Amino acid sequence: MSAMFVVQSFSTGKRGQLQADSPIQAQNTSHARSMAQRLAVRKALVVAFMREGDPKTGEWDDAKLIDAFGEIPDEVREMDRV
């Protein structure tokens, strides 16, 4: 099993709706958290999370929240944490 660390940011689009930016892969939990903090200065929402799984089979566990900044929706608040 391997771990994948991702930072997903969102920009405010037309009519105030959130639009996902391209996800960024991080090296580890600390790297994901620091990237998310830096992006949070200029993004409406930034979520750093981790998933464990097998890239060969494509089977992944549910994402676990590392940190989130901005207009955090309930589904993000309710995620299991690292």
Backbone hydrogen bonds in HBPLUS format (Angstrom, degrees):
<---DONOR---> <-ACCEPTOR-->    atom                        ^
c    i                          cat <-CA-CA->   ^        H-A-AA   ^      H-
h    n   atom  resd res      DA  || num        DHA   H-A  angle D-A-AA Bond
n    s   type  num  typ     dist DA aas  dist angle  dist       angle   num
A0002-SER N   A0053-GLY O   2.83 MM  51  5.56 171.9  1.84 158.0 159.0     1
A0053-GLY N   A0002-SER O   2.90 MM  51  5.56 157.4  1.95 156.4 163.9     2
A0004-MET N   A0051-ARG O   2.74 MM  47  5.24 155.0  1.81 156.1 164.8     3
A0051-ARG N   A0004-MET O   2.88 MM  47  5.24 154.7  1.94 148.3 156.7     4
A0026-ALA N   A0005-PHE O   2.81 MM  21  5.10 169.4  1.82 134.9 137.4     5
A0006-VAL N   A0049-PHE O   2.90 MM  43  5.48 171.1  1.91 161.7 164.5     6
A0049-PHE N   A0006-VAL O   2.86 MM  43  5.48 162.6  1.89 159.8 165.8     7
A0007-VAL N   A0024-ILE O   2.80 MM  17  5.16 157.9  1.85 152.9 160.4     8
A0024-ILE N   A0007-VAL O   2.93 MM  17  5.16 161.7  1.96 146.7 152.9     9
A0008-GLN N   A0047-VAL O   2.77 MM  39  5.21 170.7  1.78 159.7 160.1    10
A0047-VAL N   A0008-GLN O   2.80 MM  39  5.21 167.1  1.82 151.6 155.7    11
A0021-ASP N   A0009-SER O   2.89 MM  12  5.53 174.0  1.89 151.0 149.0    12
A0010-PHE N   A0045-LEU O   2.78 MM  35  5.13 141.9  1.92 162.7 160.7    13
A0044-ALA N   A0010-PHE O   3.13 MM  34  5.90 130.2  2.39 153.0 165.0    14
A0011-SER N   A0019-GLN O   2.88 MM   8  5.29 156.9  1.94 154.4 152.5    15
A0019-GLN N   A0011-SER O   2.77 MM   8  5.29 157.0  1.82 157.4 164.7    16
A0013-GLY N   A0017-GLN O   2.62 MM   4  5.21 170.4  1.63 162.5 164.8    17
A0016-GLY N   A0013-GLY O   3.16 MM   3  5.46 138.5  2.34 135.1 130.0    18
A0017-GLN N   A0014-LYS O   3.39 MM   3  6.20 174.3  2.40 123.5 123.6    19
A0032-ALA N   A0028-ASN O   2.97 MM   4  6.17 162.0  2.00 153.8 159.0    20
A0033-ARG N   A0029-THR O   2.96 MM   4  6.17 162.2  1.99 152.8 157.5    21
A0034-SER N   A0030-SER O   2.97 MM   4  6.18 164.4  2.00 151.9 155.8    22
A0035-MET N   A0031-HIS O   2.98 MM   4  6.14 159.8  2.02 150.5 156.1    23
A0036-ALA N   A0032-ALA O   2.98 MM   4  6.11 159.5  2.03 148.1 154.0    24
A0037-GLN N   A0033-ARG O   2.98 MM   4  6.23 156.5  2.03 148.9 155.1    25
A0038-ARG N   A0034-SER O   3.11 MM   4  6.33 157.6  2.16 145.2 150.4    26
A0039-LEU N   A0035-MET O   2.98 MM   4  6.23 160.9  2.02 152.7 157.8    27
A0040-ALA N   A0036-ALA O   2.93 MM   4  6.00 143.6  2.07 146.1 155.9    28
A0042-ARG N   A0039-LEU O   3.01 MM   3  5.86 151.0  2.10 124.2 130.2    29
A0043-LYS N   A0039-LEU O   3.13 MM   4  6.08 122.4  2.47 146.8 160.6    30
A0071-GLU N   A0044-ALA O   3.05 MM  27  6.25 157.7  2.10 158.5 161.4    31
A0046-VAL N   A0069-PHE O   2.91 MM  23  5.24 151.0  2.00 151.9 155.5    32
A0069-PHE N   A0046-VAL O   2.88 MM  23  5.24 153.7  1.95 149.5 157.3    33
A0048-ALA N   A0067-ASP O   2.85 MM  19  5.27 175.3  1.85 168.9 167.7    34
A0066-ILE N   A0048-ALA O   2.76 MM  18  5.27 165.6  1.78 146.0 144.5    35
A0067-ASP N   A0048-ALA O   3.27 MM  19  5.27 157.1  2.32 131.6 134.7    36
A0050-MET N   A0064-LYS O   2.88 MM  14  5.25 153.3  1.95 145.8 154.7    37
A0064-LYS N   A0050-MET O   2.82 MM  14  5.25 157.3  1.87 151.7 159.5    38
A0061-ASP N   A0052-GLU O   2.76 MM   9  5.54 174.2  1.76 173.6 173.4    39
A0054-ASP N   A0059-GLU O   2.88 MM   5  5.51 159.4  1.92 158.9 163.0    40
A0058-GLY N   A0054-ASP O   2.80 MM   4  5.79 141.6  1.95 153.3 166.1    41
A0065-LEU N   A0080-ASP O   2.69 MM  15  6.04 150.8  1.77 164.4 159.0    42
A0082-VAL N   A0065-LEU O   2.96 MM  17  5.91 153.6  2.03 152.6 148.4    43
A0072-ILE N   A0070-GLY O   2.96 MM   2  5.62 122.5  2.30 111.1  94.9    44
A0076-VAL N   A0073-PRO O   3.07 MM   3  5.54 137.2  2.26 110.4 121.5    45
A0077-ARG N   A0073-PRO O   3.14 MM   4  6.53 160.5  2.18 151.5 157.5    46
A0078-GLU N   A0074-ASP O   2.94 MM   4  6.15 144.0  2.07 152.0 161.6    47
A0079-MET N   A0076-VAL O   3.16 MM   3  5.35 163.1  2.19 108.6 113.9    48
